[in-house]
Amino acid sequence: MNVPSWQDTSYGSKVRVARWLVEVVGEGNRFTKAAMREAFPGVAQIDRRMRDLREAGWVIDTNREDLSLHSNEHRFVAEGEPVWLPGKGKAKPKSSLTATQRSEAMKADSYLCRSCGVGAGESFGEGHGTAQLDIARRQVKLANGDTERQLVTECHRCRIGNRGSEADLTDLLRSVGTLGPVERKVLAQWMDADQRTYSLLERLWGTYRTLPAEAREAVKQAVRGESQ
């Protein structure tokens, strides 16, 4: 199979910028729009051609998805369809969400990222900026074996880690079926509150796990002495 060079002007600008990303930038590396424009002098709308690659499965992050990037930087994360081949990289019908769909999805998710629990505008801590929430389409395997895309609220950081993930409802429901009455009641309480509450025993265990070895041994002796 002949793979074109990014410098081959007989190909369109989308194909050429795709090959430029592969040949010059390389997966995992950063680039700037300025560098891309310098590589394609006089080529109109080269920025748009780069963005069009996302419709063909090319993953190109901005500082919205990758907090380590500066505002003028992008990262070429992964190659998508070989757009230089006939029939590949054709524009797919867009299925944009309406404002009502977006609002209803966020309301159903309590305006929180369902992966990490952060709210819009809240800090990630340690100087990693604040959260921006958006609606993602998550693959869900239903109990009847079918798979469908469902809407879920996620922050821009979690969307990166969850790309391509699938929720297996069948497996989850099977596990729920193994719970005893007490465990089911506790799980139901967490679901009603939309958060997990921790018992005193769980909090003590969590604190104990953080202690140095000498301090852990002191707690062990105290617990064993009280339980005898």
KAKAPE-V759225 format. One line per field, one symbol per residue. ss: DSSP state (H for helix, E for strand, - for the rest). A space follows every 10 residues. Layout:
BEGIN
ss->???
END
This chain:
BEGIN
ss->---------- --HHHHHHHH HHHHH----E EEHHHHHHH- -----HHHHH HHHHHH--EE E--------- --EEEEEE-- ---------- --------HH HHHHHHHH-- -E------E- --E------E --EEEEEEEE E-----EEEE EEEEEHHHHH H----EEEHH HHHHHHH--- HHHHHHHHHH HHH------H HHHHHHHHH- --HHHHHHHH HHHHHHH-
END
